[in-house]
Amino acid sequence: DGGASSQPSLDQLANACAAADALGEEVRREMLAWFCNVTFAPYRHIFNPYGDGGSLERTEVRYTWHRQALKKYAARYPGVFPASWHMRCVLTIEFCKITRVHLAEILQEAGRGESLQVAALTHALVKTIDFEKEMASLFGEQAAQIATADGSLRATGAAAEAEEEAHAAVEHEDHHHHHTAARDGAGGGGRPRSASVRSVDAPDTIGAAAPAADEAPAGWVFYGSISGAFQSYMGLYVSLEEKSMREGV
């Protein structure tokens, strides 16, 4: 938390959010980026991968920190942010993105120095998967709706409607263009076009899957959003486990 002089009052923040909602998606995203930066500044400092709090053994403490942060948010900012922004979900997605980067750096450093321990790796991975399951049960449906698979936020409200209208207009124009091209190529009373002559803007798509232009990008999924950082180290985990078993015999 910053000092009172550096932070807007709740009324000022609520007014700024209302203004951002009215001014459009770019302003809304700037507001969200600012709030996430303010919220997670202490987290980045405490759990800096190269600091005392950034060890693999403290992975579970990260998740405790976020649970407490969600409780603080609910108590501190009731009614401040528009409900359509789904702020607790937004904060959780941002937390997962930051934490994955942190853990990837920690694992990389530990792997380079050959200091990874089976117990620490196992405990961190299990607690990470448990956290992902917990967040999926709380925000899974919301997350898929408000963010893409890489964590980029989708447009909401009027901005979302404007994007959908623009997308529909492009689709209508494409459909009209293809319909006209097909009619002209069929002859329509005129000379048929040679099969060996193709328009520059009409590439051959025979045998190719039609582009899914009407499909929205895949939504955010909590499963793997953090634990994916461990994937590259599972082979090392197996070798460490085998070594531990041999030493125990």
C-alpha positions as CSV (number, residue, x, y, z in Angstrom):
1,D,0.0,0.0,0.0
2,G,1.2,3.5,-0.8
3,G,0.7,6.5,1.4
4,A,-2.7,8.3,1.5
5,S,-1.3,11.2,-0.5
6,S,-0.2,9.0,-3.3
7,Q,-3.5,7.0,-3.6
8,P,-6.8,8.4,-4.8
9,S,-9.8,8.2,-2.5
10,L,-12.5,5.6,-3.1
11,D,-14.8,8.2,-4.5
12,Q,-12.2,9.4,-6.9
13,L,-11.4,5.9,-7.9
14,A,-15.0,5.0,-8.5
15,N,-15.5,8.2,-10.6
16,A,-12.3,7.3,-12.6
17,C,-13.6,3.8,-13.2
18,A,-17.0,5.2,-14.4
19,A,-15.2,7.6,-16.7
20,A,-12.9,4.8,-18.0
21,D,-16.0,2.6,-18.7
22,A,-17.5,5.4,-20.7
23,L,-14.4,6.5,-22.6
24,G,-13.7,3.1,-24.1
25,E,-11.7,-0.1,-24.0
26,E,-8.2,1.4,-24.2
27,V,-8.8,3.7,-21.2
28,R,-10.4,0.8,-19.3
29,R,-7.4,-1.4,-19.9
30,E,-5.0,1.4,-18.8
31,M,-7.0,1.7,-15.6
32,L,-6.8,-2.0,-15.0
33,A,-3.1,-2.1,-15.7
34,W,-2.5,0.7,-13.2
35,F,-4.5,-1.0,-10.5
36,C,-2.8,-4.3,-11.1
37,N,0.6,-2.7,-10.9
38,V,-0.3,-1.0,-7.6
39,T,-1.9,-4.2,-6.2
40,F,1.1,-6.4,-7.0
41,A,4.0,-4.1,-6.3
42,P,4.3,-5.5,-2.8
43,Y,4.1,-9.1,-4.2
44,R,6.8,-8.5,-6.8
45,H,9.0,-7.1,-4.0
46,I,8.4,-9.8,-1.4
47,F,8.6,-12.7,-3.8
48,N,11.3,-11.4,-6.1
49,P,12.9,-14.6,-7.6
50,Y,16.4,-13.3,-6.6
51,G,15.5,-12.3,-3.1
52,D,15.1,-14.1,0.2
53,G,11.3,-14.6,-0.4
54,G,11.7,-16.0,-3.9
55,S,12.7,-19.5,-3.0
56,L,10.9,-22.6,-4.3
57,E,10.1,-23.6,-0.7
58,R,8.0,-20.5,-0.3
59,T,5.7,-21.3,-3.3
60,E,2.8,-22.1,-1.0
61,V,3.2,-18.8,0.8
62,R,2.6,-17.0,-2.6
63,Y,-0.9,-18.5,-2.8
64,T,-1.7,-17.6,0.8
65,W,-0.7,-14.0,-0.1
66,H,-3.1,-13.9,-3.1
67,R,-6.0,-15.4,-1.1
68,Q,-5.5,-12.6,1.5
69,A,-5.2,-10.0,-1.3
70,L,-8.6,-11.1,-2.7
71,K,-10.1,-10.7,0.8
72,K,-8.6,-7.2,1.2
73,Y,-9.9,-6.2,-2.2
74,A,-13.4,-7.3,-1.4
75,A,-13.3,-5.4,2.0
76,R,-11.6,-2.3,0.6
77,Y,-13.2,-1.7,-2.7
78,P,-16.9,-2.7,-2.5
79,G,-18.9,-1.1,-5.4
80,V,-15.9,0.9,-6.6
81,F,-15.2,-1.0,-9.9
82,P,-18.0,-1.8,-12.4
83,A,-19.3,-5.4,-11.8
84,S,-18.7,-6.1,-15.6
85,W,-15.0,-5.7,-15.0
86,H,-14.8,-8.9,-12.8
87,M,-11.9,-7.4,-10.8
88,R,-11.2,-10.4,-8.5
89,C,-10.9,-12.6,-11.6
90,V,-8.7,-10.0,-13.4
91,L,-6.4,-9.8,-10.3
92,T,-6.2,-13.6,-10.2
93,I,-5.3,-13.9,-13.8
94,E,-2.6,-11.2,-13.4
95,F,-1.3,-13.0,-10.3
96,C,-1.0,-16.3,-12.2
97,K,0.9,-14.5,-15.0
98,I,3.4,-12.9,-12.6
99,T,3.8,-16.1,-10.6
100,R,4.5,-18.3,-13.6
101,V,7.3,-15.9,-14.6
102,H,8.7,-15.9,-11.1
103,L,8.7,-19.7,-10.8
104,A,10.2,-20.2,-14.2
105,E,13.1,-18.0,-13.2
106,I,13.5,-19.7,-9.8
107,L,13.5,-23.2,-11.5
108,Q,15.9,-22.1,-14.2
109,E,18.4,-20.8,-11.6
110,A,18.0,-23.9,-9.4
111,G,18.4,-26.2,-12.4
112,R,21.5,-24.4,-13.6
113,G,23.0,-24.7,-10.1
114,E,21.9,-28.3,-9.7
115,S,20.3,-27.3,-6.4
116,L,16.7,-28.6,-7.1
117,Q,15.5,-30.9,-4.4
118,V,12.8,-33.5,-5.0
119,A,10.8,-32.6,-1.9
120,A,10.8,-28.9,-2.7
121,L,9.9,-29.4,-6.3
122,T,7.1,-31.9,-5.5
123,H,5.6,-29.7,-2.8
124,A,5.7,-26.6,-4.9
125,L,4.1,-28.4,-7.9
126,V,1.3,-30.0,-5.8
127,K,0.4,-26.7,-4.1
128,T,0.5,-24.9,-7.4
129,I,-2.0,-27.4,-9.0
130,D,-4.2,-27.2,-5.9
131,F,-4.3,-23.4,-6.3
132,E,-5.1,-23.6,-10.0
133,K,-8.0,-26.0,-9.2
134,E,-9.2,-23.6,-6.5
135,M,-9.1,-20.6,-8.7
136,A,-10.8,-22.5,-11.6
137,S,-13.7,-23.4,-9.3
138,L,-14.0,-19.7,-8.2
139,F,-13.4,-17.9,-11.5
140,G,-13.1,-20.4,-14.3
141,E,-16.2,-19.4,-16.3
142,Q,-15.6,-15.7,-15.8
143,A,-11.9,-16.0,-16.9
144,A,-12.7,-17.8,-20.1
145,Q,-15.2,-15.0,-21.0
146,I,-13.1,-11.9,-20.0
147,A,-9.6,-13.0,-21.1
148,T,-7.9,-14.9,-23.9
149,A,-5.6,-17.9,-23.4
150,D,-2.5,-15.6,-23.0
151,G,-4.3,-13.4,-20.4
152,S,-5.1,-10.5,-22.7
153,L,-8.4,-8.9,-21.6
154,R,-11.3,-9.0,-23.9
155,A,-13.5,-5.9,-24.5
156,T,-16.5,-5.4,-22.3
157,G,-19.7,-3.4,-22.5
158,A,-20.1,-0.9,-25.3
159,A,-16.6,-1.6,-26.5
160,A,-17.4,-5.3,-26.9
161,E,-20.6,-4.5,-28.8
162,A,-18.6,-2.2,-31.1
163,E,-16.0,-4.9,-31.8
164,E,-18.8,-7.4,-32.5
165,E,-20.5,-5.0,-34.9
166,A,-17.2,-4.3,-36.7
167,H,-16.5,-8.0,-36.9
168,A,-19.9,-8.7,-38.3
169,A,-19.5,-6.0,-40.9
170,V,-16.2,-7.5,-42.1
171,E,-17.8,-10.9,-42.3
172,H,-20.7,-9.5,-44.4
173,E,-18.3,-7.8,-46.8
174,D,-16.2,-11.0,-47.1
175,H,-19.4,-13.0,-47.8
176,H,-20.5,-10.5,-50.4
177,H,-17.1,-10.5,-52.1
178,H,-16.9,-14.3,-52.3
179,H,-20.5,-14.5,-53.5
180,T,-19.8,-12.0,-56.3
181,A,-16.5,-13.8,-57.3
182,A,-18.3,-17.2,-57.4
183,R,-21.1,-15.7,-59.6
184,D,-18.6,-14.1,-62.0
185,G,-16.5,-17.2,-62.2
186,A,-19.6,-19.4,-62.9
187,G,-20.2,-17.5,-66.1
188,G,-23.5,-15.8,-65.4
189,G,-24.0,-15.4,-69.1
190,G,-20.4,-14.4,-69.7
191,R,-17.3,-16.4,-70.6
192,P,-16.2,-18.8,-67.9
193,R,-12.9,-18.0,-66.2
194,S,-10.1,-20.4,-66.9
195,A,-9.3,-22.7,-64.0
196,S,-5.6,-21.8,-64.5
197,V,-6.3,-18.1,-63.9
198,R,-6.9,-17.0,-60.3
199,S,-7.6,-13.7,-58.8
200,V,-4.8,-12.3,-56.6
201,D,-7.2,-11.9,-53.7
202,A,-8.9,-15.3,-54.2
203,P,-6.3,-18.0,-53.1
204,D,-6.9,-21.6,-53.6
205,T,-8.5,-23.1,-50.5
206,I,-9.6,-26.4,-52.0
207,G,-8.9,-29.1,-49.4
208,A,-8.0,-26.6,-46.7
209,A,-10.0,-26.0,-43.6
210,A,-12.1,-22.8,-43.7
211,P,-10.7,-20.2,-41.4
212,A,-12.7,-19.8,-38.2
213,A,-13.1,-16.1,-38.6
214,D,-16.3,-16.2,-36.6
215,E,-14.7,-17.9,-33.6
216,A,-13.4,-15.9,-30.7
217,P,-9.9,-16.6,-29.5
218,A,-9.6,-19.4,-26.9
219,G,-10.3,-18.3,-23.3
220,W,-8.1,-18.2,-20.3
221,V,-7.8,-21.5,-18.4
222,F,-6.3,-21.7,-14.9
223,Y,-5.2,-25.3,-15.2
224,G,-1.5,-25.1,-16.3
225,S,-1.4,-21.3,-16.1
226,I,1.3,-21.5,-13.4
227,S,2.2,-25.2,-13.3
228,G,3.2,-25.0,-16.9
229,A,6.4,-23.5,-15.6
230,F,7.3,-26.9,-14.2
231,Q,6.9,-28.8,-17.4
232,S,10.4,-28.4,-18.6
233,Y,11.7,-29.8,-15.3
234,M,9.7,-33.0,-15.1
235,G,12.5,-35.0,-16.6
236,L,14.8,-33.7,-14.0
237,Y,12.2,-34.4,-11.4
238,V,12.1,-38.1,-12.4
239,S,15.9,-38.4,-12.4
240,L,16.0,-36.8,-8.9
241,E,13.3,-39.1,-7.7
242,E,15.2,-42.1,-9.0
243,K,18.4,-40.9,-7.4
244,S,16.6,-40.4,-4.1
245,M,15.2,-43.9,-4.2
246,R,18.6,-45.4,-5.0
247,E,20.2,-43.5,-2.1
248,G,17.4,-44.8,0.2
249,V,18.0,-48.4,-0.6
